[in-house]
Amino acid sequence: MVSRTAYVKNLKRIVIKVGTTTLTHESGLINLSRMEKLVRFMSDLHNEGYEIVLVTSGAIGAGMGKLNLTERPRTIPEKQAVAAVGQVALIHMYQKIFSEYGKTVAQLLLTKEDISSRTRFLNARNAFFSIFSQKVIPIVNENDAVAIDEIKVGDNDTLSALVSSLIDADLLIILSDIDGLYTANPKEVPDATLIDIVENIDSNIKKIASGSGSKFGTGGMATKIKAAEICTSSGINMVIAKGEDPEIIRKIVKGENIGTLFIKNDKKLSARKHWIIYGSKKSGKIVVDTGASRAICQHKSLLPSGIIEIVGTFKKGDIVSILDEEFVEIARGIVNYSSHEVDKIKGCQTSDISNILGYKDYDVVVHLNNMHILGGF
């Protein structure tokens, strides 16, 4: 078994994500004993000098308990109402318990738009760093009370990974109702074994991810694998472990072999490209011919001459998906012209842009520096 000590050396900033099933009883009411232990161990790590961020689920679960609901709400208005009730109960308990250990907390409610908008992304990042400078512990949740599907991250596994990338964390710990990633679903395959370390998230790892059986949570193993992809590509290690005993937080930080460790990539994406691929909202699609597909996959910019079709609408500066002739996404990037403009210059040479549009701000539609290549030739 590979020692994990090397992977937890020089830790400074740690994000801890607590799932609904870890934080609540089967009834949906908050598990106060477990919450107290979680807060105690996080406070102690904070005392040691670590910067701690808590990404917490449980708002809807806590709201269900407060309102004596037995089933998770189905409609958006119902979810928003239950989350609004539960969020108050949740943050109140965190504030009360953290204060007993001399800690001050801050609440940050985020939506997808706070990450997909570059300006709001930078504002959120600055807010976190200012909070850290005040020795305060940020508590993060998705703003379920106002979010709709179009602006939702959707699950707190992904949210915790995006927050980790946003603040340049060193480690993300996801506490769940399962010990880690198994070779198969242990609830269905009794002899499934725990995977200690994942060095590369390939198709086999993705295949064995399965959904959650909890009636209160929204994140299964698939969302945790997605979170691991986001983290490792951003140069952040991630651990999935069972949150039943909160003391494992300390054990993980000290390098004990607990749960599944996903090792960060040596060649991490730049912050800009990581935002393009994981944090941004895709506004439209550009379909390109075979020659352009080959050029893009050989790390070249997208010229207007290779564009066949425009799908959807977008503005200059938006993120677009670039598709080949089979409508397979091969890249994403920041577009230099609007959909209306690109539709006019598609199939044309760069030298013709001025004559067609009456101006030419850029020679290329999407520059290589503002593009992340997904695959292809």
HELIX and SHEET records of a PDB file:
HELIX    1   1 THR A    5  TYR A    7  5                                   3    
HELIX    2   2 THR A   20  LEU A   23  1                                   4    
HELIX    3   3 LEU A   32  ASN A   47  1                                  16    
HELIX    4   4 ALA A   59  LYS A   66  1                                   8    
HELIX    5   5 ILE A   76  GLU A  100  1                                  25    
HELIX    6   6 LYS A  112  SER A  116  1                                   5    
HELIX    7   7 ARG A  118  SER A  133  1                                  16    
HELIX    8   8 ASP A  149  ILE A  151  5                                   3    
HELIX    9   9 ASN A  156  LEU A  166  1                                  11    
HELIX   10  10 SER A  203  LYS A  207  1                                   5    
HELIX   11  11 MET A  221  SER A  233  1                                  13    
HELIX   12  12 ILE A  248  VAL A  253  1                                   6    
HELIX   13  13 ALA A  271  HIS A  274  1                                   4    
HELIX   14  14 TRP A  275  GLY A  279  3                                   5    
HELIX   15  15 THR A  290  CYS A  297  1                                   8    
HELIX   16  16 PRO A  304  GLY A  306  5                                   3    
HELIX   17  17 SER A  339  ILE A  345  1                                   7    
HELIX   18  18 THR A  350  ASP A  352  5                                   3    
HELIX   19  19 ILE A  353  LEU A  357  1                                   5    
HELIX   20  20 LEU A  368  ASN A  370  5                                   3    
SHEET    1   A 8 VAL A 105  LEU A 110  0                                        
SHEET    2   A 8 ILE A 137  GLU A 142  1                                        
SHEET    3   A 8 GLU A  51  THR A  56  1                                        
SHEET    4   A 8 ARG A  13  VAL A  18  1                                        
SHEET    5   A 8 LEU A 171  SER A 176  1                                        
SHEET    6   A 8 ASN A 237  LYS A 242  1                                        
SHEET    7   A 8 THR A 260  PHE A 262 -1                                        
SHEET    8   A 8 ILE A 197  VAL A 198  1                                        
SHEET    1   B 5 ILE A 307  VAL A 311  0                                        
SHEET    2   B 5 LYS A 282  VAL A 288 -1                                        
SHEET    3   B 5 ILE A 319  LEU A 323  1                                        
SHEET    4   B 5 GLU A 329  ILE A 334 -1                                        
SHEET    5   B 5 MET A 371  ILE A 373 -1                                        
END                                                                             
